[in-house]
């Protein structure tokens, strides 16, 4: 079972920088804060606020610098394709992120409950395996 988050939320302190290499076609989603994005070979400087996203359209190095404390996620190529072409709306991304978080929490809770059950229930208290022979059949055979 894969317990890793595929698209982890990255927290950036104000002034810190995230260096991304060859992420063309991926989306940078800003959940909180404000970031400045620049791409190698592109004269544009893009500022993206919380609730917005940006689609990387250049190969090479992409820099994401936090102008304020920020939370960002870099979606893998094709991961945002479920919302159609281009960059998905922030509402769709928030809903998707909530679903991913809820699924990860459910897996973690199930795993913790199974571990707790193994610790609290001694092996002797577990039901023993019964014969696969039905009771009526055992009586008929004289068992």
Protein Blocks (a to p, Z undefined) as FASTA:
>chain_A
ZZbdfbdcddddehiacddehighiacddfbhcdddddehiabdcdddehiacddfbecj
dddddfbdcddddddehklmmnogcjddfklmmmmmmmmmmmmmmmmmmmmmmmmmmmmm
cfklpccdddfbdfklmmmnoZZ
